[in-house]
Amino acid sequence: MKRLAWLTPLWVGCFLLSSVANAQDYGQGLESGGLAPPPPVESEPTTEPHSQTEQELERADKEDSGRGLEFFWLNVEGGIQHLGLQTLKANHLVDSEVVKTVQTGPLFGGGLGVRLVFLTLGARFRFANFPDYQVWTLDGEVGFRIPIGILEPYFMLGGGYASLGALSKGNFGTELNRAGVAASGFNLRGGGGLDIYLSKTFSIGACLTGEVLFLKRPKSDASALSTLPAEAQRVYALDGSSIGSSVNLTGVVGLHF
């Protein structure tokens, strides 16, 4: 009995070692047969997709050359205008024997508006002073801009109201102005330019435009023209009209917000 009691722990130990070995062999058999426990599942962080509006804003911000989005703009300009009052049509708008219909003079103006990524909408006022008269326009305009780093070329179209008046004293201007001699109508303008952004909000540049002016002048009372030469009386006692054109070159200083 004592021998059996001494051998019992030895049997138990052998049984445990045999069980462990069999378990290892069984696990290797599963793997060798193509069966293996599945790998742990790694959870990936979920991200909510951007809305279409956010994606458009991000794309526009990248395409805006790092300057950020622009919503409002204003600028002032100064330069020169070469004008032909009767380039395309001449119907006694002015007395061409006294008043020069082709003249060159300084041009000043300003504009303001809104911007929608590449598209600009706004209004522009221009005033040109010539030796024999003055011309001013008030237009709406639409532009298309192409941001390239700090450079921004653009194209624009515009049109609106045009007026001619303030005839010079040297050409019987006092009598003509007293008689209410003036012309008005509308204009169409197109052209392009280049802005250089010195900062996100400040730019300088140049603009070249061409313009067509459609002007009409109502006849004046003959009694108010009595002090004028006979030819001038004949011209201004009748209605007059013209289709003229101009070329304009200006330097532009702009602010952008």
C-alpha positions as semicolon CSV with decimal commas, in nm:
position;residue;x (nm);y (nm);z (nm)
1;M;0,000;0,000;0,000
2;K;0,281;0,236;0,079
3;R;0,431;0,175;-0,268
4;L;0,096;0,253;-0,433
5;A;0,064;0,573;-0,234
6;W;0,411;0,676;-0,343
7;L;0,338;0,603;-0,713
8;T;0,008;0,796;-0,723
9;P;0,164;1,144;-0,758
10;L;0,388;1,012;-1,033
11;W;0,088;0,880;-1,226
12;V;-0,098;1,208;-1,190
13;G;0,203;1,404;-1,321
14;C;0,240;1,177;-1,623
15;F;-0,132;1,209;-1,696
16;L;-0,115;1,590;-1,694
17;L;0,192;1,599;-1,921
18;S;0,020;1,362;-2,164
19;S;-0,293;1,581;-2,172
20;V;-0,093;1,895;-2,247
21;A;0,095;1,725;-2,531
22;N;-0,227;1,594;-2,684
23;A;-0,382;1,942;-2,674
24;Q;-0,081;2,091;-2,854
25;D;-0,095;1,819;-3,118
26;Y;-0,467;1,880;-3,167
27;G;-0,413;2,258;-3,216
28;Q;-0,136;2,193;-3,471
29;G;-0,364;1,954;-3,650
30;L;-0,634;2,219;-3,685
31;E;-0,390;2,472;-3,831
32;S;-0,236;2,219;-4,066
33;G;-0,583;2,131;-4,191
34;G;-0,652;2,493;-4,286
35;L;-0,849;2,578;-3,975
36;A;-0,726;2,867;-3,765
37;P;-0,893;3,115;-3,536
38;P;-0,993;3,437;-3,717
39;P;-0,764;3,739;-3,670
40;P;-0,884;4,011;-3,438
41;V;-1,108;4,270;-3,602
42;E;-0,954;4,617;-3,606
43;S;-1,206;4,892;-3,582
44;E;-1,154;5,191;-3,816
45;P;-1,260;5,538;-3,717
46;T;-1,574;5,642;-3,893
47;T;-1,585;5,980;-4,061
48;E;-1,894;6,156;-4,174
49;P;-1,883;6,260;-4,541
50;H;-1,873;6,634;-4,609
51;S;-2,182;6,789;-4,750
52;Q;-2,177;6,900;-5,113
53;T;-2,168;7,265;-5,007
54;E;-1,861;7,209;-4,787
55;Q;-1,685;7,022;-5,066
56;E;-1,754;7,306;-5,309
57;L;-1,621;7,563;-5,062
58;E;-1,305;7,359;-5,000
59;R;-1,248;7,318;-5,374
60;A;-1,305;7,688;-5,436
61;D;-1,066;7,780;-5,154
62;K;-0,791;7,564;-5,307
63;E;-0,850;7,703;-5,654
64;D;-0,842;8,058;-5,516
65;S;-0,462;8,026;-5,491
66;G;-0,453;8,042;-5,113
67;R;-0,600;8,393;-5,091
68;G;-0,924;8,271;-4,939
69;L;-1,276;8,333;-5,061
70;E;-1,375;8,681;-5,176
71;F;-1,730;8,811;-5,147
72;F;-1,712;9,189;-5,205
73;W;-1,485;9,415;-5,411
74;L;-1,441;9,781;-5,494
75;N;-1,187;9,967;-5,705
76;V;-1,094;10,306;-5,847
77;E;-0,930;10,370;-6,182
78;G;-0,769;10,644;-6,384
79;G;-0,635;10,660;-6,735
80;I;-0,714;10,781;-7,083
81;Q;-1,004;10,755;-7,329
82;H;-0,991;10,800;-7,707
83;L;-1,344;10,875;-7,829
84;G;-1,507;10,911;-8,167
85;L;-1,860;11,045;-8,127
86;Q;-1,970;10,951;-8,480
87;T;-1,750;10,653;-8,568
88;L;-2,030;10,425;-8,689
89;K;-2,313;10,668;-8,754
90;A;-2,326;11,047;-8,797
91;N;-2,657;11,232;-8,787
92;H;-2,567;11,584;-8,671
93;L;-2,525;11,500;-8,305
94;V;-2,306;11,812;-8,281
95;D;-2,196;12,081;-8,520
96;S;-1,891;11,902;-8,660
97;E;-1,767;12,226;-8,822
98;V;-1,708;12,368;-8,473
99;V;-1,697;12,071;-8,234
100;K;-1,434;11,803;-8,290
101;T;-1,601;11,464;-8,286
102;V;-1,277;11,268;-8,229
103;Q;-1,095;11,359;-7,909
104;T;-0,871;11,215;-7,637
105;G;-0,893;11,299;-7,269
106;P;-0,843;11,178;-6,913
107;L;-1,074;10,911;-6,776
108;F;-1,164;10,844;-6,410
109;G;-1,397;10,590;-6,257
110;G;-1,484;10,346;-5,985
111;G;-1,679;10,027;-5,933
112;L;-1,810;9,795;-5,663
113;G;-1,989;9,463;-5,647
114;V;-1,996;9,102;-5,531
115;R;-1,797;8,795;-5,627
116;L;-1,914;8,434;-5,662
117;V;-1,590;8,229;-5,692
118;F;-1,498;8,308;-6,055
119;L;-1,791;8,537;-6,139
120;T;-1,820;8,906;-6,046
121;L;-2,129;9,125;-6,061
122;G;-2,125;9,499;-6,002
123;A;-2,177;9,858;-6,112
124;R;-1,928;10,107;-6,254
125;F;-1,919;10,484;-6,304
126;R;-1,680;10,649;-6,551
127;F;-1,620;11,014;-6,631
128;A;-1,413;11,143;-6,926
129;N;-1,322;11,508;-6,979
130;F;-1,243;11,629;-7,332
131;P;-1,151;11,974;-7,464
132;D;-1,497;12,030;-7,618
133;Y;-1,734;11,828;-7,395
134;Q;-1,769;11,573;-7,113
135;V;-1,897;11,216;-7,126
136;W;-2,002;10,997;-6,834
137;T;-2,147;10,646;-6,808
138;L;-2,315;10,440;-6,536
139;D;-2,309;10,068;-6,614
140;G;-2,382;9,728;-6,475
141;E;-2,110;9,475;-6,549
142;V;-2,034;9,105;-6,523
143;G;-1,682;8,961;-6,515
144;F;-1,506;8,626;-6,526
145;R;-1,179;8,591;-6,331
146;I;-0,901;8,333;-6,344
147;P;-0,687;8,320;-6,026
148;I;-0,324;8,218;-6,094
149;G;-0,123;8,272;-5,777
150;I;-0,099;8,645;-5,712
151;L;-0,200;8,716;-6,074
152;E;-0,562;8,733;-6,183
153;P;-0,652;8,796;-6,547
154;Y;-1,016;8,873;-6,615
155;F;-1,272;8,949;-6,884
156;M;-1,577;9,168;-6,847
157;L;-1,892;9,289;-7,025
158;G;-2,104;9,587;-6,928
159;G;-2,365;9,831;-7,039
160;G;-2,589;10,108;-6,918
161;Y;-2,660;10,480;-6,936
162;A;-2,438;10,731;-7,122
163;S;-2,452;11,110;-7,129
164;L;-2,273;11,388;-7,319
165;G;-2,283;11,752;-7,213
166;A;-2,094;12,053;-7,076
167;L;-1,991;12,182;-7,418
168;S;-1,687;12,410;-7,398
169;K;-1,713;12,787;-7,405
170;G;-1,475;12,804;-7,700
171;N;-1,736;12,633;-7,918
172;F;-2,033;12,850;-7,818
173;G;-2,072;12,629;-7,513
174;T;-2,232;12,899;-7,302
175;E;-2,513;12,951;-7,552
176;L;-2,550;12,579;-7,618
177;N;-2,562;12,489;-7,249
178;R;-2,814;12,765;-7,188
179;A;-3,027;12,623;-7,470
180;G;-3,010;12,278;-7,309
181;V;-2,806;12,115;-7,583
182;A;-2,707;11,770;-7,452
183;A;-2,716;11,410;-7,565
184;S;-2,785;11,085;-7,383
185;G;-2,840;10,719;-7,458
186;F;-2,672;10,393;-7,370
187;N;-2,339;10,219;-7,411
188;L;-2,200;9,867;-7,439
189;R;-1,852;9,786;-7,311
190;G;-1,624;9,484;-7,323
191;G;-1,263;9,411;-7,244
192;G;-1,025;9,262;-6,995
193;G;-0,739;9,326;-6,761
194;L;-0,494;9,190;-6,509
195;D;-0,485;9,235;-6,131
196;I;-0,178;9,170;-5,915
197;Y;-0,265;9,084;-5,553
198;L;-0,010;9,242;-5,319
199;S;-0,208;9,097;-5,027
200;K;-0,536;8,913;-4,975
201;T;-0,727;9,241;-4,975
202;F;-0,525;9,480;-5,195
203;S;-0,447;9,467;-5,566
204;I;-0,316;9,684;-5,846
205;G;-0,362;9,629;-6,217
206;A;-0,457;9,757;-6,559
207;C;-0,770;9,736;-6,772
208;L;-0,823;9,775;-7,147
209;T;-1,178;9,812;-7,280
210;G;-1,361;9,899;-7,598
211;E;-1,696;10,073;-7,601
212;V;-1,985;10,157;-7,832
213;L;-2,207;10,458;-7,752
214;F;-2,558;10,513;-7,889
215;L;-2,646;10,880;-7,833
216;K;-2,947;11,097;-7,919
217;R;-2,992;11,472;-7,887
218;P;-3,337;11,633;-7,887
219;K;-3,381;11,953;-8,085
220;S;-3,355;12,287;-7,907
221;D;-3,584;12,590;-7,921
222;A;-3,478;12,808;-8,213
223;S;-3,519;13,124;-8,005
224;A;-3,254;13,000;-7,764
225;L;-3,013;12,952;-8,053
226;S;-3,051;13,298;-8,206
227;T;-2,701;13,413;-8,107
228;L;-2,533;13,119;-8,282
229;P;-2,405;13,114;-8,640
230;A;-2,658;13,005;-8,901
231;E;-2,505;12,658;-8,947
232;A;-2,514;12,586;-8,573
233;Q;-2,876;12,703;-8,556
234;R;-2,966;12,465;-8,836
235;V;-2,797;12,169;-8,667
236;Y;-2,928;12,214;-8,312
237;A;-3,282;12,308;-8,420
238;L;-3,320;11,945;-8,537
239;D;-3,290;11,612;-8,358
240;G;-2,947;11,452;-8,379
241;S;-2,803;11,108;-8,315
242;S;-2,486;10,908;-8,352
243;I;-2,318;10,575;-8,288
244;G;-1,969;10,632;-8,157
245;S;-1,690;10,421;-8,013
246;S;-1,402;10,454;-7,770
247;V;-1,089;10,277;-7,650
248;N;-1,008;10,306;-7,280
249;L;-0,689;10,223;-7,089
250;T;-0,682;10,262;-6,710
251;G;-0,476;10,169;-6,407
252;V;-0,682;10,008;-6,131
253;V;-0,642;9,992;-5,751
254;G;-0,874;9,744;-5,578
255;L;-0,986;9,623;-5,235
256;H;-1,124;9,273;-5,181
257;F;-1,316;9,131;-4,884
